[in-house]
Every structure is written in C-alpha cells, then in structure tokens.
Amino acid sequence: MTLRTLLLLMASVLGGCSSVLMTSDGASPGDNLMYAGTRFNAKVIGQDSCEQSGYNAGYSCAYQQLLTPLCLIDFVPSLALDTLLLPFTGLHAAISPSESPDKQQVEPPQPE
C-alpha cells in the first residue's frame, strides 16, 4: 500500500468525524445540534481557546493547535455530513426544550 493510498484512506475515514462526534454527543444546554461538527471545526481553526485566559487556557490552546490540520481536512466533509443530518438536527432543535435564560418565562411579581 503506497503512502498516497494510505493518506487517502485516512482522509476518507476521518471525513465528517467531528460531525459524528458532536451530533452523537448531544447538545449542550442553550445550544443545538445544527451544524455542530462544522462549528467545532471553525472554533478549532479559529483558535478560540487561545484568546481566553484562565486555568485551562494554555492546555486548550495547545490541544487546538494540534487538531487544526485535522480540522482543516475535516471541514468540508463535516459541512456535507451536517447538511445531510439537517432534517434530524432541525427536528431535534424544534422539539427540545429551550434552556437559554433569555427564553425562559419570567413570572410577574404577586401583589401582597
């Protein structure tokens, strides 16, 4: 097996990998699953955690720098797979309860 064939095989196996992982992992509170893999790739490529400060910022930045080449390869396959998963993720977003604070109903104060 040549190196070229091996690289092509690895790229096809990794294609859409972040979409599969992020969709199967489920949505975090206040978020939805629509284009989750593509958003993850964009965050890693954009080095979002490198701009943050705090306890784990350095570790997250190093992790993202290692993942950036893989996310560049995975971006287009994830976009395609997220588009194919759009009916499922759209339905999930429509029927899942919203937990974001701006959408919660606030009860009016009761008169004393």
Chimera marker file (.cmm) of the C-alpha trace (Angstrom):
<marker_set name="trace">
<marker id="1" x="0.000" y="0.000" z="0.000" r="1" g="1" b="0" radius="0.5"/>
<marker id="2" x="1.511" y="3.281" z="-1.026" r="1" g="1" b="0" radius="0.5"/>
<marker id="3" x="1.660" y="6.343" z="1.164" r="1" g="1" b="0" radius="0.5"/>
<marker id="4" x="-0.733" y="8.153" z="-1.152" r="1" g="1" b="0" radius="0.5"/>
<marker id="5" x="-3.352" y="5.411" z="-0.814" r="1" g="1" b="0" radius="0.5"/>
<marker id="6" x="-2.901" y="5.326" z="2.946" r="1" g="1" b="0" radius="0.5"/>
<marker id="7" x="-3.381" y="9.098" z="3.225" r="1" g="1" b="0" radius="0.5"/>
<marker id="8" x="-6.479" y="8.938" z="1.026" r="1" g="1" b="0" radius="0.5"/>
<marker id="9" x="-7.903" y="6.131" z="3.162" r="1" g="1" b="0" radius="0.5"/>
<marker id="10" x="-7.216" y="8.074" z="6.365" r="1" g="1" b="0" radius="0.5"/>
<marker id="11" x="-8.861" y="11.187" z="4.944" r="1" g="1" b="0" radius="0.5"/>
<marker id="12" x="-11.973" y="9.228" z="3.951" r="1" g="1" b="0" radius="0.5"/>
<marker id="13" x="-12.217" y="7.634" z="7.405" r="1" g="1" b="0" radius="0.5"/>
<marker id="14" x="-11.797" y="10.989" z="9.134" r="1" g="1" b="0" radius="0.5"/>
<marker id="15" x="-14.246" y="12.704" z="6.785" r="1" g="1" b="0" radius="0.5"/>
<marker id="16" x="-17.143" y="14.040" z="8.801" r="1" g="1" b="0" radius="0.5"/>
<marker id="17" x="-15.598" y="12.767" z="12.019" r="1" g="1" b="0" radius="0.5"/>
<marker id="18" x="-16.379" y="15.865" z="14.076" r="1" g="1" b="0" radius="0.5"/>
<marker id="19" x="-19.972" y="15.857" z="12.818" r="1" g="1" b="0" radius="0.5"/>
<marker id="20" x="-20.461" y="12.302" z="14.018" r="1" g="1" b="0" radius="0.5"/>
<marker id="21" x="-18.822" y="13.014" z="17.378" r="1" g="1" b="0" radius="0.5"/>
<marker id="22" x="-20.563" y="16.312" z="18.077" r="1" g="1" b="0" radius="0.5"/>
<marker id="23" x="-24.015" y="15.108" z="16.951" r="1" g="1" b="0" radius="0.5"/>
<marker id="24" x="-23.858" y="11.846" z="18.882" r="1" g="1" b="0" radius="0.5"/>
<marker id="25" x="-22.538" y="13.666" z="21.967" r="1" g="1" b="0" radius="0.5"/>
<marker id="26" x="-25.706" y="15.759" z="22.153" r="1" g="1" b="0" radius="0.5"/>
<marker id="27" x="-26.308" y="19.452" z="22.512" r="1" g="1" b="0" radius="0.5"/>
<marker id="28" x="-25.014" y="21.403" z="25.452" r="1" g="1" b="0" radius="0.5"/>
<marker id="29" x="-27.560" y="23.486" z="27.391" r="1" g="1" b="0" radius="0.5"/>
<marker id="30" x="-28.655" y="26.517" z="25.412" r="1" g="1" b="0" radius="0.5"/>
<marker id="31" x="-27.181" y="25.136" z="22.175" r="1" g="1" b="0" radius="0.5"/>
<marker id="32" x="-28.461" y="22.980" z="19.319" r="1" g="1" b="0" radius="0.5"/>
<marker id="33" x="-27.080" y="20.231" z="17.118" r="1" g="1" b="0" radius="0.5"/>
<marker id="34" x="-27.451" y="22.023" z="13.793" r="1" g="1" b="0" radius="0.5"/>
<marker id="35" x="-24.046" y="22.107" z="12.063" r="1" g="1" b="0" radius="0.5"/>
<marker id="36" x="-22.346" y="21.071" z="15.320" r="1" g="1" b="0" radius="0.5"/>
<marker id="37" x="-19.354" y="19.436" z="13.615" r="1" g="1" b="0" radius="0.5"/>
<marker id="38" x="-18.775" y="22.384" z="11.306" r="1" g="1" b="0" radius="0.5"/>
<marker id="39" x="-18.995" y="24.808" z="14.247" r="1" g="1" b="0" radius="0.5"/>
<marker id="40" x="-16.494" y="22.682" z="16.192" r="1" g="1" b="0" radius="0.5"/>
<marker id="41" x="-14.066" y="22.731" z="13.258" r="1" g="1" b="0" radius="0.5"/>
<marker id="42" x="-14.451" y="26.504" z="12.921" r="1" g="1" b="0" radius="0.5"/>
<marker id="43" x="-13.732" y="27.009" z="16.628" r="1" g="1" b="0" radius="0.5"/>
<marker id="44" x="-10.607" y="24.879" z="16.470" r="1" g="1" b="0" radius="0.5"/>
<marker id="45" x="-9.350" y="26.504" z="13.270" r="1" g="1" b="0" radius="0.5"/>
<marker id="46" x="-10.070" y="29.954" z="14.724" r="1" g="1" b="0" radius="0.5"/>
<marker id="47" x="-8.053" y="29.092" z="17.856" r="1" g="1" b="0" radius="0.5"/>
<marker id="48" x="-10.862" y="30.316" z="20.150" r="1" g="1" b="0" radius="0.5"/>
<marker id="49" x="-9.345" y="28.974" z="23.368" r="1" g="1" b="0" radius="0.5"/>
<marker id="50" x="-6.030" y="30.698" z="22.647" r="1" g="1" b="0" radius="0.5"/>
<marker id="51" x="-7.763" y="34.041" z="23.181" r="1" g="1" b="0" radius="0.5"/>
<marker id="52" x="-9.199" y="33.026" z="26.544" r="1" g="1" b="0" radius="0.5"/>
<marker id="53" x="-7.436" y="33.378" z="29.847" r="1" g="1" b="0" radius="0.5"/>
<marker id="54" x="-7.904" y="31.174" z="32.835" r="1" g="1" b="0" radius="0.5"/>
<marker id="55" x="-6.922" y="27.890" z="34.377" r="1" g="1" b="0" radius="0.5"/>
<marker id="56" x="-7.012" y="25.597" z="31.292" r="1" g="1" b="0" radius="0.5"/>
<marker id="57" x="-6.469" y="28.169" z="28.524" r="1" g="1" b="0" radius="0.5"/>
<marker id="58" x="-2.872" y="27.098" z="27.792" r="1" g="1" b="0" radius="0.5"/>
<marker id="59" x="-3.731" y="23.416" z="27.596" r="1" g="1" b="0" radius="0.5"/>
<marker id="60" x="-6.753" y="24.038" z="25.393" r="1" g="1" b="0" radius="0.5"/>
<marker id="61" x="-4.715" y="26.220" z="23.064" r="1" g="1" b="0" radius="0.5"/>
<marker id="62" x="-2.051" y="23.528" z="22.646" r="1" g="1" b="0" radius="0.5"/>
<marker id="63" x="-4.750" y="20.924" z="22.028" r="1" g="1" b="0" radius="0.5"/>
<marker id="64" x="-6.373" y="23.115" z="19.374" r="1" g="1" b="0" radius="0.5"/>
<marker id="65" x="-3.050" y="23.762" z="17.665" r="1" g="1" b="0" radius="0.5"/>
<marker id="66" x="-2.544" y="20.008" z="17.344" r="1" g="1" b="0" radius="0.5"/>
<marker id="67" x="-6.064" y="19.492" z="15.960" r="1" g="1" b="0" radius="0.5"/>
<marker id="68" x="-6.017" y="22.382" z="13.460" r="1" g="1" b="0" radius="0.5"/>
<marker id="69" x="-4.586" y="20.406" z="10.488" r="1" g="1" b="0" radius="0.5"/>
<marker id="70" x="-7.122" y="17.615" z="11.012" r="1" g="1" b="0" radius="0.5"/>
<marker id="71" x="-9.977" y="20.099" z="11.285" r="1" g="1" b="0" radius="0.5"/>
<marker id="72" x="-8.872" y="21.771" z="8.057" r="1" g="1" b="0" radius="0.5"/>
<marker id="73" x="-9.093" y="18.398" z="6.301" r="1" g="1" b="0" radius="0.5"/>
<marker id="74" x="-12.381" y="17.571" z="8.033" r="1" g="1" b="0" radius="0.5"/>
<marker id="75" x="-14.127" y="20.913" z="7.419" r="1" g="1" b="0" radius="0.5"/>
<marker id="76" x="-15.692" y="20.180" z="4.006" r="1" g="1" b="0" radius="0.5"/>
<marker id="77" x="-16.739" y="16.568" z="4.807" r="1" g="1" b="0" radius="0.5"/>
<marker id="78" x="-18.256" y="17.759" z="8.095" r="1" g="1" b="0" radius="0.5"/>
<marker id="79" x="-20.144" y="20.500" z="6.296" r="1" g="1" b="0" radius="0.5"/>
<marker id="80" x="-21.543" y="17.930" z="3.855" r="1" g="1" b="0" radius="0.5"/>
<marker id="81" x="-22.484" y="15.479" z="6.610" r="1" g="1" b="0" radius="0.5"/>
<marker id="82" x="-24.029" y="18.224" z="8.759" r="1" g="1" b="0" radius="0.5"/>
<marker id="83" x="-26.142" y="19.216" z="5.757" r="1" g="1" b="0" radius="0.5"/>
<marker id="84" x="-27.303" y="15.614" z="5.365" r="1" g="1" b="0" radius="0.5"/>
<marker id="85" x="-28.110" y="15.477" z="9.100" r="1" g="1" b="0" radius="0.5"/>
<marker id="86" x="-30.050" y="18.767" z="8.950" r="1" g="1" b="0" radius="0.5"/>
<marker id="87" x="-33.536" y="17.133" z="8.976" r="1" g="1" b="0" radius="0.5"/>
<marker id="88" x="-32.620" y="15.216" z="12.147" r="1" g="1" b="0" radius="0.5"/>
<marker id="89" x="-30.885" y="18.097" z="13.914" r="1" g="1" b="0" radius="0.5"/>
<marker id="90" x="-33.572" y="20.585" z="12.875" r="1" g="1" b="0" radius="0.5"/>
<marker id="91" x="-36.283" y="18.324" z="14.296" r="1" g="1" b="0" radius="0.5"/>
<marker id="92" x="-34.242" y="17.908" z="17.466" r="1" g="1" b="0" radius="0.5"/>
<marker id="93" x="-33.917" y="21.695" z="17.807" r="1" g="1" b="0" radius="0.5"/>
<marker id="94" x="-37.662" y="22.134" z="17.236" r="1" g="1" b="0" radius="0.5"/>
<marker id="95" x="-38.832" y="19.620" z="19.848" r="1" g="1" b="0" radius="0.5"/>
<marker id="96" x="-36.135" y="20.011" z="22.513" r="1" g="1" b="0" radius="0.5"/>
<marker id="97" x="-36.953" y="22.350" z="25.372" r="1" g="1" b="0" radius="0.5"/>
<marker id="98" x="-35.089" y="25.625" z="25.348" r="1" g="1" b="0" radius="0.5"/>
<marker id="99" x="-32.907" y="26.189" z="28.397" r="1" g="1" b="0" radius="0.5"/>
<marker id="100" x="-31.431" y="29.557" z="27.468" r="1" g="1" b="0" radius="0.5"/>
<marker id="101" x="-32.062" y="32.259" z="30.083" r="1" g="1" b="0" radius="0.5"/>
<marker id="102" x="-33.372" y="34.819" z="27.590" r="1" g="1" b="0" radius="0.5"/>
<marker id="103" x="-36.199" y="32.490" z="26.520" r="1" g="1" b="0" radius="0.5"/>
<marker id="104" x="-37.357" y="31.484" z="29.991" r="1" g="1" b="0" radius="0.5"/>
<marker id="105" x="-40.653" y="32.866" z="31.091" r="1" g="1" b="0" radius="0.5"/>
<marker id="106" x="-40.483" y="35.258" z="33.998" r="1" g="1" b="0" radius="0.5"/>
<marker id="107" x="-43.470" y="35.253" z="36.322" r="1" g="1" b="0" radius="0.5"/>
<marker id="108" x="-44.781" y="38.682" z="37.321" r="1" g="1" b="0" radius="0.5"/>
<marker id="109" x="-44.476" y="39.573" z="40.991" r="1" g="1" b="0" radius="0.5"/>
<marker id="110" x="-47.506" y="38.718" z="43.083" r="1" g="1" b="0" radius="0.5"/>
<marker id="111" x="-49.237" y="41.590" z="44.902" r="1" g="1" b="0" radius="0.5"/>
<marker id="112" x="-49.024" y="41.386" z="48.645" r="1" g="1" b="0" radius="0.5"/>
<link id1="1" id2="2" r="1" g="1" b="0" radius="0.2"/>
<link id1="2" id2="3" r="1" g="1" b="0" radius="0.2"/>
<link id1="3" id2="4" r="1" g="1" b="0" radius="0.2"/>
<link id1="4" id2="5" r="1" g="1" b="0" radius="0.2"/>
<link id1="5" id2="6" r="1" g="1" b="0" radius="0.2"/>
<link id1="6" id2="7" r="1" g="1" b="0" radius="0.2"/>
<link id1="7" id2="8" r="1" g="1" b="0" radius="0.2"/>
<link id1="8" id2="9" r="1" g="1" b="0" radius="0.2"/>
<link id1="9" id2="10" r="1" g="1" b="0" radius="0.2"/>
<link id1="10" id2="11" r="1" g="1" b="0" radius="0.2"/>
<link id1="11" id2="12" r="1" g="1" b="0" radius="0.2"/>
<link id1="12" id2="13" r="1" g="1" b="0" radius="0.2"/>
<link id1="13" id2="14" r="1" g="1" b="0" radius="0.2"/>
<link id1="14" id2="15" r="1" g="1" b="0" radius="0.2"/>
<link id1="15" id2="16" r="1" g="1" b="0" radius="0.2"/>
<link id1="16" id2="17" r="1" g="1" b="0" radius="0.2"/>
<link id1="17" id2="18" r="1" g="1" b="0" radius="0.2"/>
<link id1="18" id2="19" r="1" g="1" b="0" radius="0.2"/>
<link id1="19" id2="20" r="1" g="1" b="0" radius="0.2"/>
<link id1="20" id2="21" r="1" g="1" b="0" radius="0.2"/>
<link id1="21" id2="22" r="1" g="1" b="0" radius="0.2"/>
<link id1="22" id2="23" r="1" g="1" b="0" radius="0.2"/>
<link id1="23" id2="24" r="1" g="1" b="0" radius="0.2"/>
<link id1="24" id2="25" r="1" g="1" b="0" radius="0.2"/>
<link id1="25" id2="26" r="1" g="1" b="0" radius="0.2"/>
<link id1="26" id2="27" r="1" g="1" b="0" radius="0.2"/>
<link id1="27" id2="28" r="1" g="1" b="0" radius="0.2"/>
<link id1="28" id2="29" r="1" g="1" b="0" radius="0.2"/>
<link id1="29" id2="30" r="1" g="1" b="0" radius="0.2"/>
<link id1="30" id2="31" r="1" g="1" b="0" radius="0.2"/>
<link id1="31" id2="32" r="1" g="1" b="0" radius="0.2"/>
<link id1="32" id2="33" r="1" g="1" b="0" radius="0.2"/>
<link id1="33" id2="34" r="1" g="1" b="0" radius="0.2"/>
<link id1="34" id2="35" r="1" g="1" b="0" radius="0.2"/>
<link id1="35" id2="36" r="1" g="1" b="0" radius="0.2"/>
<link id1="36" id2="37" r="1" g="1" b="0" radius="0.2"/>
<link id1="37" id2="38" r="1" g="1" b="0" radius="0.2"/>
<link id1="38" id2="39" r="1" g="1" b="0" radius="0.2"/>
<link id1="39" id2="40" r="1" g="1" b="0" radius="0.2"/>
<link id1="40" id2="41" r="1" g="1" b="0" radius="0.2"/>
<link id1="41" id2="42" r="1" g="1" b="0" radius="0.2"/>
<link id1="42" id2="43" r="1" g="1" b="0" radius="0.2"/>
<link id1="43" id2="44" r="1" g="1" b="0" radius="0.2"/>
<link id1="44" id2="45" r="1" g="1" b="0" radius="0.2"/>
<link id1="45" id2="46" r="1" g="1" b="0" radius="0.2"/>
<link id1="46" id2="47" r="1" g="1" b="0" radius="0.2"/>
<link id1="47" id2="48" r="1" g="1" b="0" radius="0.2"/>
<link id1="48" id2="49" r="1" g="1" b="0" radius="0.2"/>
<link id1="49" id2="50" r="1" g="1" b="0" radius="0.2"/>
<link id1="50" id2="51" r="1" g="1" b="0" radius="0.2"/>
<link id1="51" id2="52" r="1" g="1" b="0" radius="0.2"/>
<link id1="52" id2="53" r="1" g="1" b="0" radius="0.2"/>
<link id1="53" id2="54" r="1" g="1" b="0" radius="0.2"/>
<link id1="54" id2="55" r="1" g="1" b="0" radius="0.2"/>
<link id1="55" id2="56" r="1" g="1" b="0" radius="0.2"/>
<link id1="56" id2="57" r="1" g="1" b="0" radius="0.2"/>
<link id1="57" id2="58" r="1" g="1" b="0" radius="0.2"/>
<link id1="58" id2="59" r="1" g="1" b="0" radius="0.2"/>
<link id1="59" id2="60" r="1" g="1" b="0" radius="0.2"/>
<link id1="60" id2="61" r="1" g="1" b="0" radius="0.2"/>
<link id1="61" id2="62" r="1" g="1" b="0" radius="0.2"/>
<link id1="62" id2="63" r="1" g="1" b="0" radius="0.2"/>
<link id1="63" id2="64" r="1" g="1" b="0" radius="0.2"/>
<link id1="64" id2="65" r="1" g="1" b="0" radius="0.2"/>
<link id1="65" id2="66" r="1" g="1" b="0" radius="0.2"/>
<link id1="66" id2="67" r="1" g="1" b="0" radius="0.2"/>
<link id1="67" id2="68" r="1" g="1" b="0" radius="0.2"/>
<link id1="68" id2="69" r="1" g="1" b="0" radius="0.2"/>
<link id1="69" id2="70" r="1" g="1" b="0" radius="0.2"/>
<link id1="70" id2="71" r="1" g="1" b="0" radius="0.2"/>
<link id1="71" id2="72" r="1" g="1" b="0" radius="0.2"/>
<link id1="72" id2="73" r="1" g="1" b="0" radius="0.2"/>
<link id1="73" id2="74" r="1" g="1" b="0" radius="0.2"/>
<link id1="74" id2="75" r="1" g="1" b="0" radius="0.2"/>
<link id1="75" id2="76" r="1" g="1" b="0" radius="0.2"/>
<link id1="76" id2="77" r="1" g="1" b="0" radius="0.2"/>
<link id1="77" id2="78" r="1" g="1" b="0" radius="0.2"/>
<link id1="78" id2="79" r="1" g="1" b="0" radius="0.2"/>
<link id1="79" id2="80" r="1" g="1" b="0" radius="0.2"/>
<link id1="80" id2="81" r="1" g="1" b="0" radius="0.2"/>
<link id1="81" id2="82" r="1" g="1" b="0" radius="0.2"/>
<link id1="82" id2="83" r="1" g="1" b="0" radius="0.2"/>
<link id1="83" id2="84" r="1" g="1" b="0" radius="0.2"/>
<link id1="84" id2="85" r="1" g="1" b="0" radius="0.2"/>
<link id1="85" id2="86" r="1" g="1" b="0" radius="0.2"/>
<link id1="86" id2="87" r="1" g="1" b="0" radius="0.2"/>
<link id1="87" id2="88" r="1" g="1" b="0" radius="0.2"/>
<link id1="88" id2="89" r="1" g="1" b="0" radius="0.2"/>
<link id1="89" id2="90" r="1" g="1" b="0" radius="0.2"/>
<link id1="90" id2="91" r="1" g="1" b="0" radius="0.2"/>
<link id1="91" id2="92" r="1" g="1" b="0" radius="0.2"/>
<link id1="92" id2="93" r="1" g="1" b="0" radius="0.2"/>
<link id1="93" id2="94" r="1" g="1" b="0" radius="0.2"/>
<link id1="94" id2="95" r="1" g="1" b="0" radius="0.2"/>
<link id1="95" id2="96" r="1" g="1" b="0" radius="0.2"/>
<link id1="96" id2="97" r="1" g="1" b="0" radius="0.2"/>
<link id1="97" id2="98" r="1" g="1" b="0" radius="0.2"/>
<link id1="98" id2="99" r="1" g="1" b="0" radius="0.2"/>
<link id1="99" id2="100" r="1" g="1" b="0" radius="0.2"/>
<link id1="100" id2="101" r="1" g="1" b="0" radius="0.2"/>
<link id1="101" id2="102" r="1" g="1" b="0" radius="0.2"/>
<link id1="102" id2="103" r="1" g="1" b="0" radius="0.2"/>
<link id1="103" id2="104" r="1" g="1" b="0" radius="0.2"/>
<link id1="104" id2="105" r="1" g="1" b="0" radius="0.2"/>
<link id1="105" id2="106" r="1" g="1" b="0" radius="0.2"/>
<link id1="106" id2="107" r="1" g="1" b="0" radius="0.2"/>
<link id1="107" id2="108" r="1" g="1" b="0" radius="0.2"/>
<link id1="108" id2="109" r="1" g="1" b="0" radius="0.2"/>
<link id1="109" id2="110" r="1" g="1" b="0" radius="0.2"/>
<link id1="110" id2="111" r="1" g="1" b="0" radius="0.2"/>
<link id1="111" id2="112" r="1" g="1" b="0" radius="0.2"/>
</marker_set>
